[in-house]
Amino acid sequence: MTLKQTSLPHSARQCTARPTFICSSSSAPSTGSNGLNKRQTTIGRLIEEQGVLLMPGCYDALSAKMLAKAGHKSAFVSGYAVSASLLAYPVIVDADTGGGNVLNVQRTVRQLIAAGCKGCFLEDQQWPKRMGHMRNKEIIGMDDFAAKVYAARDAIGDSDFFLVARTDARGTSAKYGLEDAITRANLYMDAGADASFVEAPRSDEELAQIGAQTKGPRVCNMLEGGVTPLHTPEELQAMGFHLVVYPLAGLYSATRALLDAYGTLASEGTTRGDLSKLAHFSEFNELIGLEARIAKEEALTKGPASGAKLHVKVRATLKPIA
């Protein structure tokens, strides 16, 4: 295995005395015929089974449950969505820049694994970062971020955890941004990522170029109102993508529904004339499994079946005989 030493940020040099390395292309994880790493993960297996994996975004526990009720096998927790809501128990989470230098990245990854997450996105923006389709983004050096990817891979070890390396380089230059983004994506795959993610391509031509010129599994982000054209999973699969994220469809739909419901209350003072747009009490209880929990509570409260006696043995305190 060929290793290359890379420069670390000043903060990282203060924290560790030993050098940090990134893998060259000769040491990249081996891949199968479909471009996936042979090392099996839950997300990788779903991609193999389905060909292309659709991952709707959820933003709290309720949206995650509704997503599962609709029949989806995986979910994505968007950092942008979470900042506007509460954190759900995720499948793959947006870990932003990883929380700092290479050591902070390792701590973040280990915490996510301990929490039961199945993967994360790490990105090469400078902190404070911006949402991917916003303007005025800045990125760190590609070698610096490759060191973060290598550190994350070291922390993952043999865990069931899918690492996506995201680059925001496309948004930094209209002339050179896409070329830089493709170079970065390939470097990050060599450093140990399971998939690459070039954020915010501007056209179908750019999507096709990313699909043709980047290594391994590729992630595409579909944002309603964003800069990337919207496509179905099948259309993106034909362009070379393996994982499709709709991170904010749930949040935006819920926002519209909340606005409508609160607007009705503000104008009418009641929802009785607009009940078709709401989940009713019994329907909602069924969706969240409340009736099953109540039945379980009642069964435990009533105790043994009718006619049976409940015997409880109590050990008495021993007292010396006078």
GIZISUL-V807493 format. One record per helix or strand of 2 or more residues. SS is the DSSP state (helix for helix, strand for strand). FROM is the first residue (numbers start at 1). TO is the last residue. If there is no record, write none. Layout:
BEGIN
[[SS	FROM	TO] [SS	FROM	TO]]
END
This chain:
BEGIN
[[strand	3	5] [helix	10	15] [strand	21	23] [helix	25	27] [helix	42	50] [strand	53	58] [helix	61	69] [strand	76	77] [helix	79	82] [strand	92	94] [helix	102	114] [strand	119	123] [helix	142	156] [strand	162	167] [helix	169	172] [helix	177	190] [strand	195	198] [helix	204	213] [strand	217	221] [helix	233	238] [strand	243	246] [helix	249	268] [helix	275	277] [helix	281	287] [helix	290	302]]
END
